[in-house]
Amino acid sequence: MNKLKIGTSGWVYKHWMDIFYPPNLPSDQQLSFYAQHFATVEINFSFYRLPERSVFETWHKQTPSNFLFAVKGSRYLTHMKKLKDPIEPLSRIMERASGLQEKLGPILFQFPHTWHINIERLQPFLELLQTYPKQKFTVEFRHSSWLIPQVYQLLETAGVGLCLPVSPTVPLDICLTAPWTYIRMHSGQWNVGYTDEELSTWVERIRSFLMQEIDVYVYFNNDPDGNAIRDAQRLYCLLGSC
């Protein structure tokens, strides 16, 4: 059975204490509370600093059995190294994130917005990802030069999903390269949040994916006003799941 998972990017934000979490809720109980409202979360912190395996193991213990974590890959690999010598950085991510055990969902690699297409770096990296055949990987391209059939073919061969970033400032091509898709809702056309019309457009697309038996993972990005929480809940209800 195909699945739909909707959540947010991160769960630890100071302003969420005013709009989401109960007053005076201890920080070590925030994830458990979050998991009562959403079935998945994207770990964004790992992009800046990869937590130790013990931290992932703690998150595993704090969430219910059907909860799923997506993990954002380290910027050391994507932004500093630009996929050069990826074996050790990837191995480190996999060893630590595997502390989530069966709750480990897709691992996301976001490329720099200034980095133009580089097949010579991409192809061996995708081949390396295939040495973890049971793991889902997705890549988010921030420069339009990557969005071409040659790249899509490489992703499809490797079984890697093309991330669909939704933002006025990020190039988007709605293309499926795996039997699942990963949607990152960064910002709406007019502000950080999304209008009903914008969400309705994605409701139809998501329904189409699900009808094609495509698993769908959707994450609303962190924001200054808490729109991510509200929009994630709205999308869930618009899809008839609330």
VEXDREN-2710 file (C-alpha; in Angstrom, 1 decimal):
% VEXDREN-2710
k/r/px/py/pz
1/MET/0.0/0.0/0.0
2/ASN/1.4/3.4/-1.0
3/LYS/1.9/5.9/1.8
4/LEU/1.6/9.6/2.4
5/LYS/3.8/11.3/5.1
6/ILE/3.5/15.0/5.9
7/GLY/5.6/16.8/8.4
8/THR/7.9/19.8/8.9
9/SER/11.6/20.4/8.6
10/GLY/12.8/20.4/12.2
11/TRP/10.8/20.6/15.4
12/VAL/12.9/22.7/17.7
13/TYR/12.2/26.4/17.2
14/LYS/11.8/28.9/20.0
15/HIS/8.7/30.6/18.4
16/TRP/6.9/27.3/18.3
17/MET/6.6/27.4/22.1
18/ASP/4.0/30.2/21.5
19/ILE/2.0/28.5/18.8
20/PHE/2.4/24.8/19.0
21/TYR/3.9/23.4/22.2
22/PRO/2.2/23.5/25.6
23/PRO/3.6/26.2/28.0
24/ASN/6.7/25.1/29.9
25/LEU/7.0/21.8/28.0
26/PRO/10.6/20.5/28.7
27/SER/12.7/20.4/25.6
28/ASP/13.3/16.6/25.9
29/GLN/9.5/16.1/25.5
30/GLN/9.1/18.3/22.4
31/LEU/9.7/15.4/19.9
32/SER/7.2/13.1/21.6
33/PHE/4.6/15.9/21.6
34/TYR/5.4/16.6/17.9
35/ALA/4.9/12.9/17.0
36/GLN/1.4/13.1/18.4
37/HIS/0.5/15.5/15.6
38/PHE/2.7/14.4/12.7
39/ALA/3.8/11.1/11.4
40/THR/7.2/12.3/10.1
41/VAL/9.8/15.0/10.5
42/GLU/12.8/16.1/8.5
43/ILE/16.0/16.4/10.6
44/ASN/17.4/19.7/9.3
45/PHE/20.0/20.1/12.1
46/SER/22.1/17.3/10.6
47/PHE/22.9/19.6/7.6
48/TYR/24.9/21.9/9.9
49/ARG/26.2/19.4/12.4
50/LEU/25.8/15.6/12.2
51/PRO/24.6/14.3/15.6
52/GLU/26.2/11.3/17.2
53/ARG/24.6/7.9/16.7
54/SER/23.4/8.0/20.3
55/VAL/21.3/11.1/19.6
56/PHE/19.6/9.3/16.7
57/GLU/19.0/6.3/19.0
58/THR/17.4/8.6/21.6
59/TRP/15.0/10.1/18.9
60/HIS/14.1/6.5/18.0
61/LYS/13.1/5.8/21.6
62/GLN/11.0/9.1/21.9
63/THR/8.7/8.4/18.9
64/PRO/5.9/5.8/18.2
65/SER/6.5/2.8/16.1
66/ASN/5.0/4.2/12.9
67/PHE/7.0/7.5/13.0
68/LEU/9.5/8.2/10.3
69/PHE/12.5/10.5/10.1
70/ALA/14.0/12.0/7.0
71/VAL/17.6/13.1/7.4
72/LYS/19.3/16.0/5.6
73/GLY/22.8/15.1/4.6
74/SER/25.7/17.1/5.9
75/ARG/26.7/20.3/4.1
76/TYR/30.3/19.1/4.4
77/LEU/29.6/16.6/1.7
78/THR/27.4/18.7/-0.6
79/HIS/28.6/22.3/-0.1
80/MET/32.2/22.1/1.1
81/LYS/33.4/19.0/-0.7
82/LYS/30.8/19.2/-3.6
83/LEU/30.7/15.4/-3.6
84/LYS/34.5/15.0/-3.9
85/ASP/35.8/12.0/-2.0
86/PRO/32.3/11.1/-0.7
87/ILE/33.0/7.6/0.7
88/GLU/33.9/8.6/4.2
89/PRO/31.3/11.4/4.7
90/LEU/28.6/9.1/3.4
91/SER/29.7/6.3/5.6
92/ARG/29.6/8.5/8.6
93/ILE/26.1/9.7/7.8
94/MET/24.9/6.2/7.3
95/GLU/26.5/4.8/10.5
96/ARG/25.0/7.5/12.7
97/ALA/21.6/7.8/11.1
98/SER/21.1/4.1/11.2
99/GLY/20.6/4.6/14.9
100/LEU/17.0/5.4/13.9
101/GLN/16.7/1.7/12.8
102/GLU/13.4/1.1/11.0
103/LYS/12.3/4.7/11.5
104/LEU/15.0/6.0/9.1
105/GLY/13.2/7.3/6.0
106/PRO/14.8/9.1/3.0
107/ILE/18.1/10.9/3.3
108/LEU/18.2/14.2/1.5
109/PHE/21.2/15.8/-0.2
110/GLN/20.7/19.5/-1.0
111/PHE/23.1/21.0/-3.6
112/PRO/24.3/24.6/-3.4
113/HIS/22.3/27.1/-5.5
114/THR/25.5/28.4/-7.1
115/TRP/26.8/24.9/-8.2
116/HIS/26.2/24.2/-11.8
117/ILE/25.8/20.8/-13.3
118/ASN/28.8/18.5/-12.8
119/ILE/28.2/15.0/-14.1
120/GLU/31.7/13.9/-13.3
121/ARG/31.0/14.4/-9.6
122/LEU/27.3/13.3/-9.7
123/GLN/27.7/9.9/-11.4
124/PRO/30.2/8.3/-9.1
125/PHE/28.3/9.7/-6.1
126/LEU/25.1/8.0/-7.3
127/GLU/27.0/4.8/-7.9
128/LEU/28.2/5.0/-4.3
129/LEU/24.6/5.4/-3.0
130/GLN/23.7/2.2/-4.7
131/THR/26.0/0.3/-2.2
132/TYR/23.1/1.0/0.3
133/PRO/20.3/-0.7/-1.7
134/LYS/17.7/-0.6/1.1
135/GLN/18.1/3.1/1.8
136/LYS/16.0/5.8/0.0
137/PHE/18.0/8.8/-1.1
138/THR/16.8/12.1/-2.7
139/VAL/18.7/15.1/-4.2
140/GLU/17.6/18.7/-4.2
141/PHE/19.1/20.7/-7.0
142/ARG/19.2/24.4/-6.5
143/HIS/20.6/25.4/-9.9
144/SER/18.5/24.9/-13.0
145/SER/21.4/23.4/-15.1
146/TRP/20.9/20.1/-13.3
147/LEU/17.3/19.7/-14.4
148/ILE/17.9/17.8/-17.6
149/PRO/17.0/14.3/-19.0
150/GLN/20.6/13.1/-18.6
151/VAL/20.6/13.7/-14.9
152/TYR/17.1/12.2/-14.5
153/GLN/18.3/9.1/-16.2
154/LEU/21.2/8.8/-13.9
155/LEU/18.9/9.2/-10.9
156/GLU/16.5/6.7/-12.2
157/THR/19.2/4.1/-12.8
158/ALA/20.4/4.6/-9.2
159/GLY/16.9/4.5/-7.8
160/VAL/17.4/8.0/-6.3
161/GLY/14.4/10.4/-6.1
162/LEU/14.4/13.9/-7.5
163/CYS/13.4/16.3/-4.8
164/LEU/10.6/18.7/-5.7
165/PRO/11.4/22.0/-4.0
166/VAL/8.4/24.4/-3.9
167/SER/9.5/28.1/-3.8
168/PRO/9.5/31.1/-6.1
169/THR/13.3/31.2/-5.9
170/VAL/14.2/27.5/-6.5
171/PRO/13.9/25.8/-9.9
172/LEU/11.3/23.0/-10.1
173/ASP/10.6/20.3/-12.6
174/ILE/7.9/17.8/-11.6
175/CYS/9.6/14.6/-12.6
176/LEU/9.6/11.2/-10.9
177/THR/12.8/9.2/-11.0
178/ALA/11.8/6.7/-8.3
179/PRO/8.6/4.9/-7.2
180/TRP/8.3/7.6/-4.5
181/THR/8.7/11.4/-4.4
182/TYR/10.0/13.9/-1.9
183/ILE/8.4/17.4/-1.7
184/ARG/10.0/20.3/0.2
185/MET/7.6/23.2/0.7
186/HIS/10.0/26.1/1.2
187/SER/7.8/29.2/0.7
188/GLY/4.7/30.4/-1.1
189/GLN/4.4/32.8/-4.0
190/TRP/3.5/35.8/-1.8
191/ASN/5.0/35.1/1.6
192/VAL/6.5/32.3/3.7
193/GLY/3.2/30.5/4.0
194/TYR/1.0/29.1/1.2
195/THR/-2.4/30.3/0.0
196/ASP/-5.3/27.9/-0.3
197/GLU/-4.9/28.0/-4.1
198/GLU/-1.3/27.0/-3.9
199/LEU/-2.0/24.2/-1.5
200/SER/-4.9/23.0/-3.7
201/THR/-2.6/22.7/-6.6
202/TRP/-0.3/20.4/-4.6
203/VAL/-3.3/18.4/-3.3
204/GLU/-4.2/17.5/-6.9
205/ARG/-0.6/16.5/-7.7
206/ILE/-0.2/14.5/-4.5
207/ARG/-3.5/12.7/-5.2
208/SER/-2.2/11.9/-8.7
209/PHE/1.0/10.5/-7.3
210/LEU/-0.9/8.3/-4.8
211/MET/-3.2/7.0/-7.6
212/GLN/0.0/5.9/-9.4
213/GLU/1.0/4.0/-6.3
214/ILE/3.8/6.5/-5.6
215/ASP/4.8/7.0/-2.0
216/VAL/4.8/10.7/-1.1
217/TYR/6.9/12.5/1.6
218/VAL/6.1/16.2/2.2
219/TYR/8.0/18.6/4.5
220/PHE/7.2/22.2/5.2
221/ASN/10.3/24.2/5.8
222/ASN/11.2/26.1/9.0
223/ASP/9.9/29.7/9.1
224/PRO/9.7/32.7/11.3
225/ASP/6.0/32.6/11.9
226/GLY/5.0/29.0/12.3
227/ASN/3.4/28.7/8.9
228/ALA/5.1/25.3/8.5
229/ILE/3.0/23.8/11.2
230/ARG/-0.3/25.4/10.0
231/ASP/0.3/24.6/6.4
232/ALA/1.3/21.0/7.0
233/GLN/-1.9/20.5/9.0
234/ARG/-3.9/22.3/6.3
235/LEU/-2.5/20.1/3.5
236/TYR/-3.2/17.0/5.6
237/CYS/-6.8/18.0/6.0
238/LEU/-7.2/19.1/2.3
239/LEU/-6.2/15.6/1.4
240/GLY/-9.0/14.3/3.6
241/SER/-6.8/12.7/6.2
242/CYS/-7.7/14.8/9.3
END
